[in-house]
Amino acid sequence: MSEQRVLMTVTDGVADVRLNRPDKLNAIDEAQFRAIADTIANIAARRDIRCVVLSGEGRAFSVGVDLDSLANAPALRDLMPRTHGAANLFQQCAWGWRTLPVPVIAAVHGYAFGAGCQMMLGADIRFCAPDTDISVMEMRWGLIPDVAGTALLRGLVREDRLREIIFTGRRYTGTEAFEIGLVTHQAAAPHAEAMAMARAIADSSPDAMRAAKRLLNLPWAISDGDLLLAESREQEVLLASDNHAEAVRAGRDKRAPIFKN
């Protein structure tokens, strides 16, 4: 494809990732699904990226799947192969953000429908403009959310609200989404605020941030004992790390720390 479906720039440890099909309101065709999965793999392999901001070019985050272009896509004929760990290609484009070793912040505006909404849910933190139109709307097309939406919504909102969101395919404003917990923050300028938070995160120890994300990504069903053990294991490594020593030195010297990737 000559058209670049996903744009990414990295500055001072922050990856600014933008869905790039603005003429289609970032409707996701097969080429874009593959480009998103490739971008996730690229980020996962890099040590210089400490935080990610995910947004959409143009007037929308994403209106979801481009149904016309995907109607005859070979990848839709068999969804069962696990091509990306626990996920298929389509699920990876939402689930993959959650499994990245670094924090991901979504900056959402315009529309976040279907697969676009589920991709938003894959972020660890979500900034959303109050007038954004948000919906997990697969039920309207006689389908279920299958871009990891069910897995990502569990634990995010109250269970009865989760059922309502999926059963009705209801459209929520950004303000309503904030009130029920679908998004973390309302923001008049979601991308600017997401970037500001990302820069603050990138200034922290990358070792500690990756350890925190590993702990937070552990299954909710893990026992208290196993979680406490995992916490101790991570902390033991961090206490012996160069970046922890640098944080202590910087605090003592009253200066900003200089962390290694």
FENCOR-V767279 format. One record per backbone hydrogen bond with DSSP energy under -0.5 kcal/mol. CO is the residue of the C=O (numbers start at 0). NH is the residue of the N-H. E is the energy in kcal/mol with one decimal. If there is no record, write none. Layout:
co:CO nh:NH e:E
co:CO nh:NH e:E
This chain:
co:2 nh:4 e:-0.8
co:4 nh:19 e:-3.2
co:6 nh:17 e:-2.8
co:8 nh:15 e:-3.2
co:10 nh:13 e:-2.0
co:12 nh:14 e:-0.6
co:12 nh:49 e:-3.3
co:12 nh:50 e:-1.6
co:13 nh:10 e:-2.3
co:13 nh:15 e:-0.7
co:14 nh:16 e:-0.9
co:14 nh:52 e:-3.0
co:15 nh:8 e:-1.5
co:16 nh:54 e:-2.3
co:17 nh:6 e:-2.8
co:18 nh:56 e:-2.7
co:20 nh:23 e:-1.9
co:20 nh:25 e:-2.6
co:21 nh:24 e:-1.7
co:23 nh:26 e:-1.3
co:24 nh:62 e:-1.5
co:26 nh:28 e:-0.7
co:27 nh:65 e:-2.5
co:28 nh:32 e:-2.4
co:29 nh:33 e:-2.4
co:30 nh:34 e:-2.1
co:31 nh:35 e:-2.7
co:32 nh:36 e:-2.3
co:33 nh:37 e:-2.3
co:34 nh:38 e:-2.2
co:35 nh:39 e:-2.3
co:36 nh:40 e:-2.1
co:37 nh:41 e:-2.3
co:38 nh:42 e:-2.5
co:39 nh:43 e:-2.4
co:40 nh:44 e:-1.3
co:42 nh:45 e:-1.4
co:47 nh:49 e:-0.6
co:49 nh:102 e:-0.6
co:50 nh:14 e:-2.7
co:51 nh:104 e:-3.1
co:52 nh:16 e:-3.0
co:53 nh:106 e:-2.9
co:54 nh:18 e:-2.7
co:56 nh:59 e:-0.7
co:61 nh:112 e:-2.0
co:63 nh:27 e:-2.9
co:64 nh:66 e:-1.3
co:65 nh:69 e:-1.8
co:66 nh:70 e:-0.7
co:67 nh:70 e:-0.6
co:69 nh:72 e:-1.5
co:72 nh:75 e:-1.5
co:73 nh:76 e:-1.5
co:80 nh:82 e:-1.3
co:83 nh:86 e:-1.8
co:86 nh:83 e:-2.8
co:87 nh:91 e:-2.4
co:88 nh:92 e:-0.9
co:89 nh:92 e:-0.7
co:90 nh:93 e:-1.8
co:90 nh:94 e:-3.2
co:91 nh:95 e:-1.9
co:93 nh:96 e:-0.7
co:93 nh:97 e:-0.9
co:94 nh:98 e:-1.6
co:95 nh:99 e:-0.8
co:96 nh:99 e:-0.6
co:102 nh:51 e:-2.1
co:103 nh:123 e:-1.9
co:103 nh:124 e:-1.6
co:104 nh:53 e:-2.8
co:105 nh:107 e:-0.6
co:105 nh:126 e:-3.2
co:107 nh:128 e:-2.1
co:108 nh:60 e:-2.0
co:108 nh:110 e:-1.2
co:109 nh:132 e:-2.5
co:110 nh:60 e:-0.9
co:110 nh:61 e:-2.5
co:111 nh:134 e:-2.2
co:112 nh:115 e:-2.4
co:112 nh:116 e:-0.5
co:113 nh:117 e:-2.3
co:114 nh:118 e:-2.2
co:115 nh:119 e:-2.0
co:116 nh:120 e:-1.9
co:117 nh:121 e:-0.9
co:118 nh:121 e:-0.8
co:119 nh:122 e:-1.5
co:124 nh:105 e:-2.7
co:125 nh:183 e:-1.5
co:125 nh:184 e:-2.3
co:126 nh:107 e:-2.9
co:127 nh:186 e:-2.1
co:128 nh:131 e:-1.9
co:129 nh:173 e:-0.9
co:129 nh:174 e:-1.6
co:131 nh:133 e:-0.6
co:131 nh:173 e:-0.9
co:132 nh:111 e:-2.6
co:133 nh:171 e:-3.5
co:134 nh:113 e:-2.0
co:134 nh:136 e:-1.1
co:136 nh:139 e:-1.7
co:137 nh:140 e:-1.8
co:137 nh:142 e:-2.1
co:138 nh:141 e:-1.5
co:144 nh:149 e:-0.5
co:147 nh:151 e:-2.4
co:148 nh:152 e:-2.3
co:149 nh:153 e:-1.4
co:152 nh:155 e:-2.0
co:152 nh:156 e:-1.4
co:156 nh:154 e:-0.5
co:157 nh:161 e:-2.5
co:158 nh:162 e:-2.1
co:159 nh:163 e:-2.0
co:160 nh:164 e:-2.8
co:161 nh:165 e:-2.0
co:162 nh:166 e:-3.2
co:163 nh:167 e:-2.4
co:164 nh:168 e:-1.1
co:171 nh:133 e:-3.1
co:172 nh:176 e:-2.8
co:173 nh:177 e:-2.1
co:174 nh:178 e:-2.0
co:175 nh:179 e:-1.7
co:176 nh:180 e:-0.7
co:176 nh:181 e:-2.2
co:176 nh:182 e:-1.1
co:177 nh:180 e:-0.7
co:184 nh:127 e:-2.3
co:186 nh:189 e:-0.6
co:188 nh:192 e:-2.2
co:189 nh:193 e:-2.5
co:190 nh:194 e:-2.5
co:191 nh:195 e:-1.9
co:192 nh:196 e:-2.1
co:193 nh:197 e:-2.5
co:194 nh:198 e:-2.5
co:195 nh:199 e:-1.6
co:196 nh:200 e:-2.4
co:197 nh:201 e:-2.6
co:198 nh:202 e:-0.9
co:200 nh:203 e:-1.7
co:204 nh:208 e:-2.2
co:205 nh:209 e:-2.2
co:206 nh:210 e:-2.1
co:207 nh:211 e:-2.5
co:208 nh:212 e:-2.0
co:209 nh:213 e:-2.2
co:210 nh:214 e:-2.2
co:211 nh:215 e:-2.5
co:212 nh:216 e:-1.7
co:214 nh:217 e:-1.3
co:218 nh:221 e:-1.9
co:222 nh:226 e:-2.3
co:223 nh:227 e:-2.6
co:224 nh:228 e:-2.1
co:225 nh:229 e:-2.3
co:226 nh:230 e:-2.4
co:227 nh:231 e:-2.2
co:228 nh:232 e:-2.3
co:229 nh:233 e:-2.3
co:230 nh:234 e:-2.4
co:231 nh:235 e:-2.3
co:232 nh:236 e:-1.4
co:233 nh:237 e:-2.2
co:234 nh:238 e:-2.6
co:235 nh:239 e:-0.8
co:236 nh:239 e:-0.6
co:237 nh:240 e:-1.7
co:240 nh:244 e:-1.8
co:241 nh:245 e:-2.4
co:242 nh:246 e:-2.1
co:243 nh:247 e:-2.1
co:244 nh:248 e:-2.5
co:245 nh:249 e:-2.8
co:246 nh:250 e:-2.1
co:247 nh:251 e:-2.3
co:248 nh:252 e:-2.5
co:249 nh:253 e:-0.8
co:249 nh:254 e:-2.2
co:256 nh:258 e:-0.6
